[in-house]
Amino acid sequence: MATEQRKPLPFVANFAAGAIAGVSEILTFYPLDVVKTRMQLETGKGKHGMVGTLTAIVREEGVGRLYRGLVPPLLLEAPKRAVKFAANDFWGKTYLKLSGESKMTSQLSIITGCSAGATESFVVVPFELVKIKLQDKSSTFAGPIDVVRQVVKKEGILGLYAGMEATHFWWNGGYFGCIHQVRAMMPKAETPQGQLFNNFVSGSVGGFVGTVLNTPFDVVKSRIQGASKVPGVIPKYNWTYPALVTIFREEGPAALYKGFAPKVLRLAPGGGVLLLVVEFTLGVFRKALGPPYI
């Protein structure tokens, strides 16, 4: 009973826990993100699968290429994941108050996750655009600052937000919505180790479902952000929903799931790692702060 009545941790604790979790996840799984982006930028029928793409990168460009573009997401990962979990906490409390519910429901958890994803997008999109520009095989940019300078020069500051509407809305809705459902279905943990296991499983399932929902939008985002803008010419991939139709019509439905294997291999266990590290870190904060947070 005391656990149910414990005081919620302050915003800064959720922010810090998300930051720590984000850095842990990206250092573990980043090469899969490079492979995923290469597969998504390849138009027409894919020439390589995940393993073929990975081996081709290593053979033709060296192992170091698997970490090209790491600096922007690494600088971003702490604020990105911090915003993800802090925004989810904020919107969860807001919707609970507005709905009059005493505890989170499945519907509220999905709406909360989608709102957190929309909030996160404002922070994330410029960094992801820089990352994708650098991960492209044909990239000639000198580094992250060069990408920003050239994009702003050619397209203005809003050019850094290309593909924003295709980002994290769907993934967050699937991720946080599933976490709530899976936690409710699993046996109640009797030990701290059991609780960590439940968090890892529910986070992994949430990561998988979020990836299934989000991958078509992620393919479109990669195409929009990877394209070079020509003055006076409307880009082929200019906005999310028409671009979904274009890819479906020209390349077939399977093209909307290009890069799914490396993406799900990263974000399913990555989602588990995120939730596990977040909950573990929040537990450490609770012990450090003592009552009434325990």
N, C-alpha and C positions, 0 to 999 in steps of 0.2 A: 504493500500500500504506500509506503514511504517513497518507493521508486516512482510511482505514478504521480505523486504530488511534488516531486522535486522541481525546483525552479529552473526554467529554461536558461541555458547558457547565453551570455551576452553575444551580440553580433560579431564582435572581434574574434571570439573563440571559434565560431563557425567559419569565419573568413580564413583564419589561420589553418584550421584543420583541412579545409579544401585546398589551400595552397600547398601544404605538405603532401597531400595525397596526389595532387596533379603532377608535381615534379617527380615523385616516385614512379607514377604510371608512365610518363613520357620517356624517362631514361630507360625503362625496361622494354618498351614496345615501339620506339620510333622507326626503326628500319622498315617495319611493316607498313607504316604510313607512307613512306617513300614509294614502296612497291605499289600500294593502292593508288596513289596519285598518277604514277606512270601508266597503269592499266586504264584509268579513267580518261586520261588525256589522249589515248590512242583511239582514233576514229575508225569506223568500219569494223570488220570482223577482227577480233583480237588475235594477234600472231602468237602470243605466249600466254601461258597460264601464270599463276602466282609463282611457282617454282622457276619457270622459264624466265620470267621477268627478273626475278631476284638474281639468278645465275648470270643473266645477260648484263645486268648492271655491274656486278662484281667483275665479270670477265672483261668487259669493254671499258669500264670507267674506274674500277678499283673499289675496294671496300669502303674507303672514305666517302664515296658518293652516297652511301646509305645514310650518312649523317649530314648531307648537304641540306641547308635550310633549317638546321636544328636550332640555331640561335633565336630566331623569332618566336617559334613555339615554346622554347625553354624560358625565354623572358616572359612570354605570355602565360605559360601554364599555371604559374602560381596565382596571378590575378584571375585567370579564366576559371579555374576550378574553384577558387575562393568565391568568385561571383556566382558560379553555378549553385553551390551548396548554401551560400548565404542568401541568395535570391530565393531559392527553394524554401528556405526557412522563413524568410520574410513573407512570401506569397502564401505559404501554408497558414501562417498565423492570421494573415489578412482575410483569406477566404473562410477560415474557421469562424472568425468574428462576424463576417458578413452573412454567412449561412446559418449561424446559430448552432452549428454542430459542436458537440463536446470533444469529438476526436475525428481524426482523418478518415475519410471514406475513399473508395476506389475512384469515384468520379472527381472528388476534390483533389486527389493525388495526381490525376492526369492533368487537370486544369492547372494545378500548381506547377507541375513539371514543364508544361508548355509555356507558361508565363515566365518561368525561370530561364527557359531557353531563349525566349524573345529578349529578355533583359541581357543575357550573356552575349547575344549577337552584337550588341552595340560595342562591347569591349573587344570581341574576338576577331571580327571580319577583317580589319586591316592587316592584322598579323597573319591570318590564314592566307590572304591574298599574296603577301610577300613570300610566305613559305611555298606556295604552289608555283609562283613564278621561278623560284630558285630550284625547285625539284624537277621542273620540266627538263627533258633531255636536251632541248635546243636552247636552253637558257644561256644568255650572254651577259647577264648582270654580274657586276663585280661583287655584290654583296647586298645585304638587307637595305642599307642606306641608299644604295644606287637604285634599287627597285622603287623605293618610296619617292625619291627625287624624280625619276623618270615618269612614274605614274601621275604624280601631282602636276608635273610640267605639261603632260599631254592631255590629261583628263580632268584636272582640278582635284580638290581635296575629296570630292564625292567619288572619284574614281577608286579610292581605297575601300569603298563600301560596295563594290560590285559583287553581286551574288548574295547580298545580305539576307534577302527573303528566303533563300534556300538553305539556311544554316541549321540552327540547333533546336528549332521549335519542335519538330517531330521526334528527334532523338530523346530529348529531355522528357517529353510526354510519355513515350514508351518506357524509358528507363525508370523514372520515379513512380509511374503508375504500376509497373510490374513489381518493383521492390515492395510496395505496399501489399500487393496480392500474394506474392510468394512468401513473404514473412508471415502472413495470416495463415497460410496453408502448412507451414513447417511446424514440427513439434517445438514446443517452448524449450529454449536452451536452459540447462540446469547449471552450467559452468561458464566461466568467461571464454574458455576455448570453444565451447559449443556455440556461444553467441557470435564469436568471430567467424566460425564456420557458416552459420546461418547468414551472416552479413555477406560473406564471399559468394555463397550460392545465389542469394537473392540479387546481389549486384551483378553477377555474371548473367543470370537470366534476363535481368533488366537491360544489360548491355547488348545481349543478343537481339531481343525484341526491338530495342531502340534502333539497332543497326538495320534490321529488316525494314523498318518503316522509313528510315532516313536515307538509305543508300541511293535510291533514284534521285533524291534532291542533292545528295553529295556529288553524284556524277555531274549533274547540271552545274553545280557550284564550281567544280573543277574546270569545266569547259568555259564558263563565263569568266572566271578569274585567270585562266591560263591564256585566253585569247589576247592578241595584240590589237589594239584599236587603231583604225585607219581614219583620219579626218574625212568627214563627208560620207562615210560608208557605215551603214547600219550593221553591227555584228550579227553573225548567224545565230549565236547564242547570246541573247540580249536580256532576257527576263525568264524567270524560272519556269512558269507553267507552259508558255509557248515552246520553250526549249525541251521540256519533257515530251511534248507531242512530236517535235521535230526528230528527236533521237528515236522515239518509238517507231515513227513512220519510216525513217531512213535506215535504221540499223536493227530494228526488232526489239521486242521487250527485254531480251537477255542483256542488251547493251545498257539498260538502266541499272543492271546489277554488276557492271564491270568493277573489278576491285573488291567484290564482296568478300572473297575468301580472306585476303590479308586484313581487310577492315574488321571482319567479325572475329578473326583470330586475335586482333589487337583489342577491340572494344568489348568483347564478351568477358574474357578474363580481366581485361583492363577495368571494366565496370565493377568487377568483383574486388579488384585491388583498390580502386577508388573508395568504395564503400567501406571496405575493411579498414583501410588506413584512416579514413575520416572518423569512423566510430571508435577506433582504438585511440586516436589522438584526442577526441572529445572526452573519452573516459579518463585519459591522463589529466586533462584540464579539470574535470570534475573532482578528481582526487586532490589535485593541487589547490583548488579553490575551497574545497570542503563544503559543509552545510551552508546554504540550503540547496546546493547544486548536486549533491550525491543522492 
